[in-house]
Amino acid sequence: MNAYDIIRKPVITEQSMEGVADKKYVFKVAVDATKTEIKAAVEEIFGVKVAKVNTLRQLGKMKRTGAMPAGRRAEYKKAVVTLTADSKTIEFFEGMV
C-alpha cells in the first residue's frame, strides 16, 4: 500500500473544520489501515509532523431498496490527525475555514 491508498479523502464538515485551529484534521482512510500507517502516510503526503492519530470505524447506514432485502451503505474508517505545535499547517484546509 502506498500513502494515497491509505488516505482516501479529507472530511469537510462544520465539526471537522472547527478542529483546524487546533491543528486537528479529519480524513477517511482505508478500513484496514493502522494508526502508524496513517501517521506515516500523512507525513509523507503533506510534509508535516504528526503528534497523535485517533481512529473510528463507522458502520454503513441501513437503506431501503424498495421491497426486500434492505441494503446498507458502505462502511468506512475515519482518522483524526493531530499535528505537533511546531509543525506547519496543511494548506488544503486553509481555504475552507
C-alpha positions as CSV (number, residue, x, y, z in Angstrom):
1,M,0.0,0.0,0.0
2,N,1.3,3.5,-0.8
3,A,0.3,6.6,1.1
4,Y,-2.5,7.5,-1.3
5,D,-4.2,4.1,-0.8
6,I,-4.3,4.7,2.9
7,I,-5.6,8.3,2.9
8,R,-8.7,8.2,0.8
9,K,-10.1,11.8,1.1
10,P,-10.5,14.6,3.6
11,V,-13.7,15.1,5.6
12,I,-15.1,18.6,5.1
13,T,-17.8,19.3,7.6
14,E,-18.6,22.0,10.1
15,Q,-17.5,19.9,13.0
16,S,-14.2,18.8,11.4
17,M,-13.4,22.4,10.4
18,E,-13.6,23.6,14.0
19,G,-10.5,21.5,14.8
20,V,-8.4,23.1,12.1
21,A,-7.5,25.9,14.5
22,D,-6.1,23.3,16.9
23,K,-4.2,21.6,14.1
24,K,-6.7,18.6,14.0
25,Y,-7.6,17.3,10.6
26,V,-10.1,14.5,9.7
27,F,-9.6,12.0,6.8
28,K,-11.4,9.0,5.5
29,V,-8.8,6.2,5.4
30,A,-8.6,2.6,4.3
31,V,-10.5,0.3,6.7
32,D,-7.5,-2.0,7.3
33,A,-5.0,0.9,7.9
34,T,-3.3,1.1,11.3
35,K,-2.5,4.3,13.2
36,T,1.2,4.0,12.4
37,E,0.5,3.6,8.7
38,I,-1.9,6.6,8.8
39,K,0.7,8.7,10.6
40,A,3.4,7.8,8.0
41,A,1.1,8.5,5.1
42,V,0.0,12.0,6.3
43,E,3.7,12.9,7.0
44,E,4.7,11.7,3.5
45,I,1.8,13.4,1.6
46,F,1.7,16.7,3.4
47,G,5.2,17.1,4.8
48,V,4.1,17.7,8.4
49,K,4.8,16.2,11.8
50,V,2.0,14.2,13.4
51,A,1.7,14.1,17.2
52,K,-1.4,11.8,17.5
53,V,-3.8,9.7,15.5
54,N,-7.3,8.8,16.7
55,T,-9.4,6.4,14.6
56,L,-13.0,5.3,14.5
57,R,-15.0,2.9,12.3
58,Q,-18.3,4.0,11.0
59,L,-20.9,1.3,10.1
60,G,-22.9,1.9,7.0
61,K,-26.5,3.1,7.4
62,M,-29.4,0.8,6.6
63,K,-31.2,1.9,3.4
64,R,-34.4,0.9,1.9
65,T,-34.2,-0.6,-1.6
66,G,-38.0,-0.8,-2.3
67,A,-39.1,-4.2,-1.2
68,M,-36.8,-6.9,0.3
69,P,-33.9,-7.1,1.1
70,A,-32.8,-3.9,2.8
71,G,-29.5,-2.5,1.6
72,R,-26.6,-1.0,3.5
73,R,-24.2,1.9,2.7
74,A,-20.5,1.1,2.7
75,E,-18.6,1.0,6.0
76,Y,-15.6,3.4,6.4
77,K,-12.9,4.4,8.8
78,K,-12.1,8.0,9.9
79,A,-8.9,9.3,11.3
80,V,-8.5,12.5,13.4
81,V,-4.8,13.5,12.9
82,T,-3.3,16.0,15.4
83,L,-0.2,17.8,14.3
84,T,2.7,18.9,16.6
85,A,2.8,22.5,17.8
86,D,5.9,23.3,15.8
87,S,4.6,21.7,12.6
88,K,3.3,23.7,9.6
89,T,-0.4,23.5,8.7
90,I,-1.9,21.7,5.8
91,E,-2.6,24.2,3.1
92,F,-5.5,22.2,1.6
93,F,-7.7,23.0,4.6
94,E,-6.8,26.7,4.9
95,G,-9.2,28.0,2.3
96,M,-12.1,26.0,3.8
97,V,-12.3,27.8,7.2
